[in-house]
Amino acid sequence: MGLPVILEDGESHLLVALVESLTDERYIAMTQIGHPELVLTRRRANALGIQQPNQGDTLRFRVPSDRDLNWIAMVAGQSGLDDANQCSGLPIPTVGKPIHQIAIWLAKTVQAIPAIVCVPLNDHDMSDISALGLTTMPLDLATIALQEAGTQSQVSSAHLPLDAALAGHVHVFRPDNGGPEHYAIVIGQPDMSCPVTVRLHSACFTGDVLGSLKCDCGPQLRAAMATMASGGGGVLVYLNQEGRGIGLANKMRAYALQDAGLDTVEANHWLGFEDDQRDFRIGGQILQNMGISRVRLITNNPAKLASLAAHGIDVTERVPLKVGQTAQNAHYLSTKVLKSGHLL
């Protein structure tokens, strides 16, 4: 919901709020409780040129008292490259603790900019804090809930005739942590006793629906379905992980950064994300739920091969998918090869 929450780790309590949804009113209220800290990911810190005292997934520093929420949002990465020079002179950071890492994980889970404003509550009477009516999340339970994103349960299915195959069938899976649903589309009538032709396809609204020329996702989707239809059938696992898991809003921010001169990986890092935030274990569990343990995987991405193998799926063959190259996505595709190891 974008509301602040309290993370609890033993005797330690931390009031945390997403930078992206924080209002001036709430920020002022947080400053009245204590001195706020800004928590950034290692990727965002590197993009800002911040020297880290030690390697860590998160860094935190005290927000100068003369800075406002607009400055915090700029440092967090919500502004473009033109504002980079205004982020100089930041306070010396310290490495984040597990409680800060979980706060960033929560931000990534809801596909917000991974930056947190927090206020330690250890010196406060928690009975007064409880009167604020905020949700308190024990760190161990929050960690378990986040890890359960890969646990999927099938909730419905139905026959659906498709352009690719009249014998189509859609299965809807819902994660146990209340996250977005994912889909398994059976195309044709694949022989489940043999390695099944499978494609793990991450949702791409701009490519799959709008026909974007900036990526090769739409052509890959259609080519994979055609390959399955002509080869005896298969299963398309459609994962709702837009923009390599950062969401459509952040994907548009990344596109704007690419227009300003960054490549696709650099844009992700500027926003504070990893190269690829997707969780392919979700696809592995969906396949296991369907009784599929051996697959011919249609992919150019070695990470998908490794992830499925790590989760008990035997990938007997990689089926290349070389479609969708355009003048507009040539740099994007070359970056995937050079920086992400894609096999094009």
Summary of the structure (lengths in Angstrom):
residues: 344
radius of gyration: 22.1
end to end distance: 40.1
largest distance: 67.1
contacts: 1115
relative contact order: 0.12
helix: 39%
strand: 23%
